[in-house]
Amino acid sequence: MSDLLPLVATVLKDKVAVDAQNEITHLRDRLNLAQAVEIICPSPTNNNGGEDFRVYASGSFVDGKYSGNPNLFQVDLKPQNYTCKLSELRSCQICVGGGFPVASLDDLDLDNPPFEVIIASIEDEDSDEKVFRLCFSPNTIWLEVVVKGWPKSAWQTLVEEDPDWESGEGVAYLVDQVSPKFPEATVEFTSVCFVAKKIQSTIKRLIPPKRLAKLEHEKNERLNDPENIDFGKLFEFTARGLRIAGDNSGPALFLPKIYEILECLGTVGVRAIDGVESVVSLFISVYHEGGRTRLDCLVRRMLNNRLLAREGDIINTGTGNNNH
């Protein structure tokens, strides 16, 4: 018996070590889940003890960062084990802390706060996919998604002008009109952005001090950058102009409008307000009266006129050289 004691002691020691490692792994998984931002939807195949939900994408607050707009805190998402069909988009929710829903994409549930689906810029897009940004109230959460398997020949008509498109009914359009025509179309969830000041306590509690200090330093550098100072002035001028024009939307619907105008201004090279107040005012007026579609038309006309003027200068220069 005494000869077996060392073996028994070794086995017990190994078991204690394994149990301790399992406990550490379990606690680490729970911690990761508490820090998670996920896109979840109920599983359509839940049967007797099976998973009752699917996780389509996941990210962590710990890996988050202040976005290009330092007023927003961005969490990038990675695809998980399931692929979201476009037809399932309405069932999805943005969840934090292991499954607590903070926003729902179900536009048919009247208990859900309103949200808008914004068409992202068409610059440099030449593929069978389209980027959209969803903005949710009342906490102004932004979700960026990519619809894949939707031919450019089809989505381009939406971007240019589709009478059935309304930003407040974007999910209905994508699920009820697009997905039946393209049943293999899927959705990739790429990032979630939160208004930083609304989640400051979360940021401070979850992000390690050294990483948080680095993020704050980078944010302050961007805020003090001359380009960002110019952007701030342009942002304020645009917001004030929209309000004066009569737009009384709440923050969740008002902010996307400002960013759409700023995006269009950037397309024509306007990134500061000084000296171009009349141009910015024109963009605000056109947007307020006709929305993004009218403003995109104005942008295209301005770019075409600029191109024609440049070609005219080249022709005139060539003619002038020949005269000499």
N, C-alpha and C positions, 0 to 999 in steps of 0.2 A: 504493500500500500504506500509505504513511504517513497518507493521509487516512482509512483505516479504523481506525487504532489507537484514536482516541477512542471510536468506536462499540464496538469489541471490549472496551475497558476498561470501558465503561458496562455492557455485557451481563454481563461477568464479575462486576462489582460487584453488579449486581442479583441474579445467581444466588447469590452468597455471602450476600447479605442474605436471600434467600428460604430458602436452606438453613439459615441461622442461626435464622430465625423458625420454620421447621419443627422444628428441634431443640428450641427453647424450648417449643413447643407439645407436643412429644412428652414432654419432661421434666415439664412441668406436668401432663399427663394421667397420667403414672406416679406423680407425687406425690399427685394427687387419689385415684388408685386405692389407694395405700398407706394413705391416711387414711380409706378408705371402710368403711362398715358396710352390707352388702347382704343382701337376701333372694334366694337363687338356687335354681333347680331345673334338672335336666337337661332339655334340649329334647326333646319327644316326636317332633319332625320332623327330627332330625339326619340329614342325608344327604350323604355324600361332600363333606367340606369345609365344610359348613354349620356354624352356631353349635351347639356341643354343650351349651349351657346358656342359660337365660333369667334375666335380672335383673328381678324383679318390683318391687323397691323399693330405694332407696338413700339413704344419709345420710352425713354426715362427722363424724368425731370433732372436727374443728376447729370445727364449728358446734354441738357438744354443750353441755350445761349440766347443772348439778345440778338434779334434779327437785324436786317439792314435798317429798319426803323427801330431805333433803340427804345421806343416806347412799348415794343412788343417782345415777349419772351417766347422763343421758338423751340419746340421739341420735334426733332426729325423722327419719322416713323420708318420701321423696316417691315417688309412683308413677313407674315407668319405662315403657318402650314396650310391655310385655306386661301382660295382665290374668290374674290367677291364678284359675282355676276352683276352687270348693270341693273338687271331686273330686281336684285336684292337690296339696292341702295337705300330704299325707303325704310328698311328694317334696321339700319345701322345706328349705333349710338357712339358718342365719344365718352369714354369712361376713364376715371382716375382711381387710384388707390385700390386696385383689385376688382373693379367692377361697378363703382359708383358713377351713375350717368350724370354728365353735366350738360349734354346737348344731344338732341335726337334729330334724325333726318326724316322722321315721319311727318310729312306735311299734311296728312289726313287727320291726325290727332289734334283736335281743337284745343286740348289742354297744353300743347307745346307752344313755347314762345315763337314769334315769327323769326324767319331767317331768309336770307337772300342767297342766290347762286350767281356769282359774278363770272362772266367770261373773261379769261385771262388774255393777255396780249397775244396777237397772232404773229408777232415778229419771229422770224427764223423757224416757223413751224411748217414742216413739209412731210408729215407722216400720218398714219392712221390712228392718231390719238389727239386728245384735246384736254387742255388744262382748265380747271374751274376752281374758284375759291368760294367757299361757303362761309357766310358771316352770320353768327348766331347772337341773339339777345337773350337775356338782359346783360350778360357779362362780356359781350363782344369777344367771342372766341372765333378764330379763323381756322378753317380746315381746307387744305389744298388737296385736290384729287386729280388724277389723270384717268380719263376715259380712254380705254384702248380697244382696238378692233372696230373703230368707227371711222370709215374712210374719209379722207379730207374732202373729197367731192361732195360728201353729205354734210359734214359739219361746217364747211365753208359758207354754205347758204345761211346757216344760223348766225354765223359771225357777221356776215354782210347785212342781212336783214330778213328775219323770219317773223311774220305777223303773229305766229303762235307763241313766240318767246316772251316771257315776262320773268324778270329776275326773282320775283317773289314766288313764282311757280316753277322754278327750275327743276326741282326733283320730279315733279309731275311730268314735265316735258321729257326728261331723260328716261324715266321709268316707263311711262305710258305710251310715248310716241317713238322714242329712239330704240329702246330695247326690243320691242316686237319686230322691228325691221332688221336689227342686228343682234340676234339672240346669243351670239358668242361674245358680244362685247363685255369687257370686264372693267373693274375700277381698281386703281392703285391709290392708296392713301399715302401721301408723302410727308406732310407736316401738320402740326397743330400749333397755333400761336395764341397766346393769352396776353391781355393788357397787363403789362408788368406791375403797375401799381396795385392792381387788384389781387395779385398773388405774391406780394412781397414776403409775407410771412412764410408761405410755402417755399419760396426760393431760399430764404435764409435758413430754414429748418432742414431742408433736404440736401442742399448742395454743400460739400465740404468747404471749410473756410478758405483754404488756399485757392481752390478753383473759383469760389465766389469772388474773392478779391481780384483775381485775374479778369473775370468777366466784367466786374464793375469798372476796372481800369480801362478795358477795351471800350466799354460803353461810353465812359467819360471822354475818351479820346475822340470817338466819333461825334459826340455831342459838341465838342469844342472845335471840330474840324470846320474850316470856313464853308465847305460845300454843304455841310449839314446845317450850319447857321442859315445859309441861303435857303435851304430846303424848308427850315422852320418858318421863315418869313413868308415863303411862297405858300406853305400849308395854311398859315393863319389868314393870308389874304384870300385864298380860295374858300376856306370855311366861312369867313365873314361874308364873302360875295354870295355864296349859296344861301346863307340865311337871309341876306337882304333881298335876294331874288324871291324869297317866299318859301324856301324849303324848311319845313318844321319837323322833319324826321327825327326819331330818337337816335342815340349814339350807334346802335347796332346797324341801322340802315343808313345813317348819315355818313359815317366814316368810309364805307366802300365807295360812295359817290365821290368823295374828295380824292381818294386814291385813283379812281378811274380818270378823273380830270387831270391829275398830276401825271399819270401814266401817258396820257395823250399829249400833254405838254412836253414831256420828255422825248416823245417820238419826234417832235419838230425842233428839239434842241433847247427848249425853255426849262431851265433848272434854277432860275433865280427871278425875283420879282422886279428888281431894279431896271427901269427903262422899258419894260414890256407890260406895264399894267393894263393897257388897252387890249393887248392880245389875250391876256389871262381873263380879263372881263368878258371878252367875246366867247372864249371857251366855256366859261361858266354859264353865260346866257344860252348858248346853243345846247349845252347839256341839260340845263333846267327845262328847256322847252321841248327837246326831242330825245333826251337820253343818250346812251352810249352810241347807238346806231347813227344818229345825226352827227355826233361829235367825230366818230370814225370817218364819216364822209367828208367833214371839214378837214381833217388831218390828211386824208388822201389828196384832196384838192390842193392843199398847201404844199405837199411834197411834190405833186405833179407840176405845179406852177414853178416851184424852185428848180426842178429838173429842166423844165423848158427854158427858164431864165439862164441856167448854166449853159445849156446847149446854144442859146442865142449869143451869149458872151463868147463862146468858142468860135461860132461862125463869124461874128463881128471882128474878133481878133484876127482870124484867118484872112478875112477880106481886107482888113487894115494892112496886114503884112504884104498882101499882094499888091496893094496900091503903092507901097514903097518900092 
